[in-house]
Amino acid sequence: MAAMRMRADEVDIDAPLVARLVAARFPRWAGLPVARLASSGTENAMFRLGTDKVVRLPRHPGAVESVAHEQRWLPRLGPLLGVAAPVPLGLGGPGEGFAWPWSVYAWLDGHNPVAGAVERPERLAADLGAFVAGLRAVDAADGPPNPRGVPLAERDAPTRDAIAALAGRIDTDAVTALWGQALEVAGRAGPPVWAHGDLSPGNVLVADGRLAGVIDFGTAGVGDPAVDLIVAWNLLPASARGTFREAVGADDDEWARGRGWALSISLIQLPYYWRTNPPLAANSRHVIGEILAETGSR
């Protein structure tokens, strides 16, 4: 299965390459079937290895750092989360023409939910809220900084650039006004805490309407955790957002910052992935529409 190239600096990764890498680094797994997994992810390529493992490889130079990050922090965070998270089984290195480190994880059962078609949304909202609250409770004393645990003002320039690029495709006047309102919200007053940083449908696993797992901890770190509220708009229906908010314990300012994060991320993603990643672009349009509807801006 070929994957559409989304960046100029992406490298080609296919099942035969992964099979060679695995055989050279982990001879005990040589010969296991390798199959590429369909994914809307932009940073890594995923391949199922046998029936109980998955290989995860960076697709471009900017994703390489997250390999060591996950190898270090997942063993600490995973057992404390109350929901399945990736368990590292091995660390691979460059070889066979591939220049970067890569990981093997235990396979996690479940499937990615789809915004607008969530089973048992109230139950999933409560589960997601419990996950976010549990992650925030982990000792943050020596945690790494979360690249998205920063003030929204640091997103101002790229967000406005994205809005300009979307002229004629969305209601730019409405989203500009909403973005300006988000920038006026008070920042976090409390100490930095852990946040996942990319709680999107593609990083959530569900089974029987319940949260079964959370993957991709490449941006996990400490800071303002409002970014983890993005799942309220990129996945949950409006009817379940109150359940999620209550489980997290977000006050008015934090909720507004979370909505600002959801808006900024979606605006920046939309023009970039408009043609190269249709599922991600569709979710970005969904988020923008949900926020416009929630705020009475359309």
Phi, psi and chi 1 to 4 in degrees:
 res  aa     phi    psi   chi1   chi2   chi3   chi4
   1 MET       -  122.8  178.3 -171.1  -58.6      -
   2 ALA   -85.1  151.6      -      -      -      -
   3 ALA  -115.6  138.6      -      -      -      -
   4 MET   -67.7  135.7 -176.6  175.6  -70.4      -
   5 ARG   -75.5  128.8 -173.1  179.3  -65.5  -88.7
   6 MET  -107.9  -15.1  -70.3  174.2  -80.0      -
   7 ARG  -137.0  151.8  -57.5  169.9 -173.5  -94.7
   8 ALA   -67.0  -26.8      -      -      -      -
   9 ASP   -98.4   15.5   57.7   -5.4      -      -
  10 GLU   -71.0  150.6  -82.2 -168.5   32.9      -
  11 VAL  -106.6  158.7  -61.7      -      -      -
  12 ASP   -82.5  127.6  -66.1  -36.6      -      -
  13 ILE  -133.2  127.1  -53.9  171.5      -      -
  14 ASP  -136.5  174.4   58.0   18.6      -      -
  15 ALA   -61.1  -42.0      -      -      -      -
  16 PRO   -60.1  -39.6  -28.0   37.4      -      -
  17 LEU   -62.0  -46.0  169.6   62.8      -      -
  18 VAL   -62.9  -40.6  174.4      -      -      -
  19 ALA   -60.8  -40.1      -      -      -      -
  20 ARG   -68.2  -42.5  -65.8 -166.0  -57.7  -88.5
  21 LEU   -60.5  -45.4  -74.7  166.9      -      -
  22 VAL   -64.1  -44.9  169.0      -      -      -
  23 ALA   -62.0  -38.2      -      -      -      -
  24 ALA   -73.9  -37.8      -      -      -      -
  25 ARG   -91.4  -34.7  178.1   64.5 -178.9   85.7
  26 PHE  -130.2   78.4  -56.4  106.4      -      -
  27 PRO   -55.8  -28.4  -24.7   34.1      -      -
  28 ARG   -66.2  -18.8   63.4 -170.3 -180.0  -80.9
  29 TRP  -104.7    3.6  -63.4  -29.6      -      -
  30 ALA   -61.4  139.3      -      -      -      -
  31 GLY    92.3  -12.3      -      -      -      -
  32 LEU   -68.6  142.8  -69.7  176.3      -      -
  33 PRO   -63.3  143.7   20.1  -30.7      -      -
  34 VAL  -123.1  127.9  175.9      -      -      -
  35 ALA  -138.9  131.0      -      -      -      -
  36 ARG   -68.5  141.1 -173.5  165.2 -163.8  142.4
  37 LEU   -98.4  134.1  -62.4  172.2      -      -
  38 ALA   -67.1  133.4      -      -      -      -
  39 SER  -157.6  146.6  169.6      -      -      -
  40 SER   -91.3    6.7   61.3      -      -      -
  41 GLY   -64.5  151.0      -      -      -      -
  42 THR  -110.8  -12.7   63.1      -      -      -
  43 GLU  -102.5  -35.2  -55.9  -63.4  -56.4      -
  44 ASN  -132.6  153.7  -61.3  -83.2      -      -
  45 ALA  -101.0  139.3      -      -      -      -
  46 MET  -119.9  133.6  -55.9  -81.8  -74.9      -
  47 PHE  -133.0  129.9  -67.6   80.1      -      -
  48 ARG   -75.7  135.6 -169.6  161.2 -172.3  174.1
  49 LEU  -118.8  110.7  177.4   62.9      -      -
  50 GLY    64.3 -143.2      -      -      -      -
  51 THR  -107.1  -15.6   59.7      -      -      -
  52 ASP  -128.3   17.8   60.2   -6.5      -      -
  53 LYS  -141.2  160.3  -72.8  176.1  -81.1  -68.0
  54 VAL  -139.5  140.3   64.3      -      -      -
  55 VAL  -104.9  133.9 -176.3      -      -      -
  56 ARG  -125.3  121.8 -171.7  166.6 -176.1  -98.1
  57 LEU  -127.5  136.7  -50.4   93.4      -      -
  58 PRO   -65.1  139.1   20.2  -29.4      -      -
  59 ARG   -90.7  -18.5  -63.8  175.4   64.2  154.9
  60 HIS  -153.0  165.4   61.0   89.2      -      -
  61 PRO   -56.6  -34.6  -26.6   35.7      -      -
  62 GLY   -67.7  -14.3      -      -      -      -
  63 ALA   -96.1   -4.6      -      -      -      -
  64 VAL   -66.8  -40.6  173.8      -      -      -
  65 GLU   -60.2  -29.4 -173.6  177.1  -11.2      -
  66 SER   -69.2  -19.1   67.7      -      -      -
  67 VAL   -61.7  -54.7  176.4      -      -      -
  68 ALA   -65.1  -34.9      -      -      -      -
  69 HIS   -59.9  -49.3 -178.8   84.2      -      -
  70 GLU   -68.6  -39.2  -71.3 -161.4  -30.7      -
  71 GLN   -60.2  -33.1  -72.2  -80.5  -21.2      -
  72 ARG   -80.0  -45.5  176.8 -179.4  179.8 -174.8
  73 TRP   -95.6  -26.7  -68.5  104.6      -      -
  74 LEU   -61.8  -40.9  -85.1  169.8      -      -
  75 PRO   -60.4  -27.9  -27.2   37.7      -      -
  76 ARG   -82.1  -44.7  169.7  178.8  167.2  177.3
  77 LEU   -77.6  -42.5  -65.7  173.9      -      -
  78 GLY   -48.6  -50.8      -      -      -      -
  79 PRO   -67.8  -10.5  -22.3   34.9      -      -
  80 LEU  -101.6    0.7  -55.6  175.9      -      -
  81 LEU   -94.8  -17.1  -60.4  179.6      -      -
  82 GLY    75.4    6.6      -      -      -      -
  83 VAL  -149.0  153.9   66.5      -      -      -
  84 ALA   -62.7  137.6      -      -      -      -
  85 ALA  -133.3  160.3      -      -      -      -
  86 PRO   -56.7  136.3  -25.3   35.9      -      -
  87 VAL  -110.4  111.9  176.2      -      -      -
  88 PRO   -65.4  130.6  -20.3   33.4      -      -
  89 LEU  -108.4  -20.3  -59.7  178.3      -      -
  90 GLY  -172.3  154.6      -      -      -      -
  91 LEU  -119.3  119.9  174.5   62.8      -      -
  92 GLY   -97.4  163.5      -      -      -      -
  93 GLY  -124.1 -177.3      -      -      -      -
  94 PRO   -59.3  150.4  -22.9   34.5      -      -
  95 GLY   164.9  165.4      -      -      -      -
  96 GLU    55.0   28.5  -56.1  -62.6  -35.5      -
  97 GLY    87.8   -2.4      -      -      -      -
  98 PHE   -97.9  130.4 -173.0   75.3      -      -
  99 ALA   -94.0   -4.6      -      -      -      -
 100 TRP  -125.5  166.9  -55.9  -43.5      -      -
 101 PRO   -71.6  160.6   26.9  -34.9      -      -
 102 TRP  -153.4  167.3   45.6  -82.2      -      -
 103 SER  -128.0  153.3  -63.4      -      -      -
 104 VAL  -116.4  130.5 -179.8      -      -      -
 105 TYR  -122.6  160.6  -64.3   98.3      -      -
 106 ALA   -68.6  143.0      -      -      -      -
 107 TRP   -69.6  137.8  175.1  -99.8      -      -
 108 LEU  -112.5  128.4  -63.1  179.0      -      -
 109 ASP   -75.5  156.1  -71.9  -35.2      -      -
 110 GLY   127.3  174.8      -      -      -      -
 111 HIS  -137.9  160.2   65.1  -85.2      -      -
 112 ASN   -76.8  129.0  -62.8  132.0      -      -
 113 PRO   -73.6  164.0   29.6  -35.1      -      -
 114 VAL  -120.9  127.0  177.4      -      -      -
 115 ALA   -57.3  133.3      -      -      -      -
 116 GLY    92.1   -7.5      -      -      -      -
 117 ALA  -141.1   41.9      -      -      -      -
 118 VAL   -84.2  126.6  175.8      -      -      -
 119 GLU   -75.4  142.0  -61.3  177.2   61.3      -
 120 ARG    45.2   60.5  -57.5  174.5   66.2 -171.2
 121 PRO   -60.0  -35.9   18.4  -31.1      -      -
 122 GLU   -65.0  -41.0  -67.0  -74.1  -18.1      -
 123 ARG   -66.4  -43.9 -177.6   66.1  -93.2  175.2
 124 LEU   -65.6  -37.9 -178.6   58.2      -      -
 125 ALA   -61.1  -43.1      -      -      -      -
 126 ALA   -64.9  -41.1      -      -      -      -
 127 ASP   -63.4  -45.1  -71.4  -13.1      -      -
 128 LEU   -64.7  -39.8  -75.1  164.8      -      -
 129 GLY   -62.5  -40.4      -      -      -      -
 130 ALA   -65.5  -37.6      -      -      -      -
 131 PHE   -62.4  -48.8  165.1   77.4      -      -
 132 VAL   -61.3  -45.6  171.0      -      -      -
 133 ALA   -63.1  -39.5      -      -      -      -
 134 GLY   -66.0  -39.4      -      -      -      -
 135 LEU   -65.7  -39.3 -178.5   55.0      -      -
 136 ARG   -64.0  -25.8  -67.6  179.9  176.5 -167.3
 137 ALA   -81.1  -11.5      -      -      -      -
 138 VAL   -68.1  139.1  175.3      -      -      -
 139 ASP   -54.6  122.2 -177.5    6.6      -      -
 140 ALA  -102.0    9.3      -      -      -      -
 141 ALA   -55.9  -42.4      -      -      -      -
 142 ASP  -116.8   19.7   62.4  -16.8      -      -
 143 GLY   -71.2  152.5      -      -      -      -
 144 PRO   -75.2  155.7   31.0  -36.5      -      -
 145 PRO   -66.3  139.1   22.8  -32.4      -      -
 146 ASN   -84.8  122.4 -170.3  -42.5      -      -
 147 PRO   -61.7  -17.8   21.0  -32.2      -      -
 148 ARG  -106.8    9.9  -72.4 -178.2  169.3  177.3
 149 GLY   -93.2   37.4      -      -      -      -
 150 VAL  -114.9  166.6  -61.9      -      -      -
 151 PRO   -60.2  144.6  -24.5   34.6      -      -
 152 LEU   -59.0  -26.9  -80.4  173.7      -      -
 153 ALA   -57.5  -27.6      -      -      -      -
 154 GLU   -70.2  -11.8  -64.3 -170.9   19.6      -
 155 ARG   -98.7    1.5  -54.5  -87.0  -65.0 -173.3
 156 ASP   -61.6  -52.0 -170.0   36.4      -      -
 157 ALA   -61.5  -52.1      -      -      -      -
 158 PRO   -65.2  -30.8   20.0  -30.9      -      -
 159 THR   -67.2  -44.8  -60.6      -      -      -
 160 ARG   -68.0  -34.4  -67.7 -174.3 -172.1  -83.3
 161 ASP   -62.2  -41.1  -72.9  -14.4      -      -
 162 ALA   -65.9  -40.6      -      -      -      -
 163 ILE   -60.1  -43.0  -67.9  171.8      -      -
 164 ALA   -61.9  -38.1      -      -      -      -
 165 ALA   -70.2  -18.2      -      -      -      -
 166 LEU   -98.0    8.1  -71.0  165.3      -      -
 167 ALA   -55.5  130.3      -      -      -      -
 168 GLY    88.0   -9.7      -      -      -      -
 169 ARG  -110.9  -24.7  -67.8 -172.6  -82.0 -174.7
 170 ILE  -138.7  174.2   65.8  169.7      -      -
 171 ASP   -79.1   88.6 -172.9  -18.6      -      -
 172 THR   -68.8  -30.7   52.7      -      -      -
 173 ASP   -64.1  -43.4  -70.7  -19.6      -      -
 174 ALA   -66.3  -45.5      -      -      -      -
 175 VAL   -72.2  -30.3  -63.5      -      -      -
 176 THR   -63.5  -42.4  -61.9      -      -      -
 177 ALA   -64.3  -42.2      -      -      -      -
 178 LEU   -65.5  -39.5  -73.4  173.5      -      -
 179 TRP   -65.3  -40.9  177.5 -119.6      -      -
 180 GLY   -60.5  -39.2      -      -      -      -
 181 GLN   -65.5  -39.1  -67.2  168.4   19.1      -
 182 ALA   -62.4  -37.1      -      -      -      -
 183 LEU   -68.2  -19.2  -66.9  175.9      -      -
 184 GLU   -87.4   -7.4  -65.2  174.4   -1.6      -
 185 VAL   -72.4  141.9  176.6      -      -      -
 186 ALA   -61.6  142.9      -      -      -      -
 187 GLY   -77.0  175.4      -      -      -      -
 188 ARG   -68.7  135.2  178.4  174.8  172.3   80.4
 189 ALA   -97.7  -22.3      -      -      -      -
 190 GLY   -84.1  179.1      -      -      -      -
 191 PRO   -70.1  158.8   28.6  -36.9      -      -
 192 PRO   -66.0  144.2   23.4  -32.8      -      -
 193 VAL  -135.5  170.4  -62.3      -      -      -
 194 TRP   -69.7  143.2  -81.9   96.0      -      -
 195 ALA  -144.5  149.8      -      -      -      -
 196 HIS   -69.0  -47.3  178.5  -83.9      -      -
 197 GLY    96.4  -19.1      -      -      -      -
 198 ASP  -146.5   54.9 -167.3   13.9      -      -
 199 LEU   -82.4   78.5 -153.3   52.7      -      -
 200 SER  -112.6  165.0   60.0      -      -      -
 201 PRO   -54.5  -35.2  -28.3   35.9      -      -
 202 GLY   -69.2  -14.7      -      -      -      -
 203 ASN  -108.8   10.5  -68.2  -28.6      -      -
 204 VAL  -114.4  135.2  170.6      -      -      -
 205 LEU  -115.1  134.4  -61.7  175.4      -      -
 206 VAL  -127.1  156.5  -62.8      -      -      -
 207 ALA  -151.0  128.2      -      -      -      -
 208 ASP    54.9   35.7  -60.7  -38.1      -      -
 209 GLY    78.8    2.4      -      -      -      -
 210 ARG  -110.9  155.9  -60.3  -67.2  -57.1  -92.3
 211 LEU   -69.3  120.3 -179.4   62.7      -      -
 212 ALA  -103.8  -22.1      -      -      -      -
 213 GLY  -178.4  162.5      -      -      -      -
 214 VAL  -131.7  132.8  176.7      -      -      -
 215 ILE  -121.1  178.6   62.2  174.0      -      -
 216 ASP    58.1   82.9 -166.3  -12.2      -      -
 217 PHE  -101.2   26.3  -76.7   71.4      -      -
 218 GLY   -65.4  -23.6      -      -      -      -
 219 THR  -107.6    5.0   58.5      -      -      -
 220 ALA   -61.8  136.8      -      -      -      -
 221 GLY   178.7 -171.2      -      -      -      -
 222 VAL  -108.9  149.0  -59.6      -      -      -
 223 GLY   162.1 -148.8      -      -      -      -
 224 ASP   -77.0  118.5  179.5   -2.9      -      -
 225 PRO   -83.4    7.9   35.3  -37.6      -      -
 226 ALA   -57.7  -25.7      -      -      -      -
 227 VAL   -59.5  -27.9   65.3      -      -      -
 228 ASP   -73.3   -6.3  -82.5   -6.7      -      -
 229 LEU   -78.2   -6.6  -57.9 -177.8      -      -
 230 ILE   -58.4  -26.9   61.1  175.5      -      -
 231 VAL   -64.3  -19.7   74.3      -      -      -
 232 ALA   -63.2  -28.8      -      -      -      -
 233 TRP  -108.9  -30.6  -64.8  -84.5      -      -
 234 ASN   -84.5   -7.4   68.8   29.7      -      -
 235 LEU  -139.6  -51.1  176.9   57.6      -      -
 236 LEU   -77.7  143.9  -64.5  173.7      -      -
 237 PRO   -73.9  162.0   28.0  -35.0      -      -
 238 ALA   -57.1  -34.6      -      -      -      -
 239 SER   -65.4  -20.8   60.3      -      -      -
 240 ALA  -105.4   -2.6      -      -      -      -
 241 ARG   -66.3  -35.1  -75.1  177.6 -160.9  142.9
 242 GLY   -63.3  -37.8      -      -      -      -
 243 THR   -63.0  -44.6  -62.0      -      -      -
 244 PHE   -63.2  -46.3  171.7   72.5      -      -
 245 ARG   -61.5  -41.8  179.6  176.8  176.1  177.1
 246 GLU   -64.4  -40.5 -178.0  177.2   -0.1      -
 247 ALA   -65.7  -34.9      -      -      -      -
 248 VAL   -77.6  -36.9  173.4      -      -      -
 249 GLY    85.8   33.5      -      -      -      -
 250 ALA   -80.2  131.2      -      -      -      -
 251 ASP   -82.6 -179.1   62.3   20.4      -      -
 252 ASP   -60.8  -42.5  -71.4  -13.2      -      -
 253 ASP   -67.1  -43.5  -75.4  -19.6      -      -
 254 GLU   -65.0  -40.2 -176.9  179.0   22.5      -
 255 TRP   -60.8  -42.1 -168.8 -109.6      -      -
 256 ALA   -66.5  -38.5      -      -      -      -
 257 ARG   -66.0  -39.5  -68.0 -161.9  -53.7  -82.3
 258 GLY   -61.4  -41.4      -      -      -      -
 259 ARG   -65.3  -37.2 -174.4  167.1   53.1 -145.7
 260 GLY   -62.4  -40.3      -      -      -      -
 261 TRP   -63.5  -45.1  -90.4  104.3      -      -
 262 ALA   -59.9  -40.8      -      -      -      -
 263 LEU   -66.7  -48.1 -178.3   63.8      -      -
 264 SER   -61.6  -47.9  174.0      -      -      -
 265 ILE   -59.3  -45.7  -70.2  170.2      -      -
 266 SER   -66.9  -40.4  -64.4      -      -      -
 267 LEU   -63.5  -41.5  -73.0  169.0      -      -
 268 ILE   -70.4  -37.9  -68.4  171.6      -      -
 269 GLN   -69.2  -37.0  -73.7  178.3  -16.3      -
 270 LEU   -58.8  -54.0 -174.3   51.3      -      -
 271 PRO   -68.7  -31.1   23.5  -32.7      -      -
 272 TYR   -68.7  -40.3 -167.4   90.5      -      -
 273 TYR  -108.1   15.9  -64.0  115.8      -      -
 274 TRP   -52.3  -44.4 -171.8  -81.9      -      -
 275 ARG  -105.6  -29.3  -63.4 -173.2 -175.7  -80.7
 276 THR   -86.6  -19.4   60.2      -      -      -
 277 ASN  -142.7   76.3 -166.2  -38.3      -      -
 278 PRO   -55.6  -40.2  -28.2   36.7      -      -
 279 PRO   -62.9  -40.7  -24.4   35.8      -      -
 280 LEU   -69.1  -39.1 -170.3   56.0      -      -
 281 ALA   -64.2  -39.5      -      -      -      -
 282 ALA   -64.1  -40.8      -      -      -      -
 283 ASN   -66.9  -36.6 -173.4 -101.4      -      -
 284 SER   -62.5  -43.1  -64.6      -      -      -
 285 ARG   -63.0  -37.9  -72.1 -168.5  -67.9  -89.6
 286 HIS   -60.6  -46.9  170.1   83.7      -      -
 287 VAL   -60.9  -47.5  170.9      -      -      -
 288 ILE   -59.7  -42.7  -65.7  166.0      -      -
 289 GLY   -64.2  -40.4      -      -      -      -
 290 GLU   -64.4  -40.8  -70.9  -67.8  -62.7      -
 291 ILE   -69.8  -40.6  -68.8  174.6      -      -
 292 LEU   -61.2  -40.6  -71.5  172.5      -      -
 293 ALA   -69.5  -42.3      -      -      -      -
 294 GLU   -63.7  -36.0 -179.1  176.7  -86.8      -
 295 THR   -92.4    2.9   57.2      -      -      -
 296 GLY    69.1   28.0      -      -      -      -
 297 SER   -95.3    5.6  -59.2      -      -      -
 298 ARG  -141.8      -   71.5  173.6 -174.2 -173.8
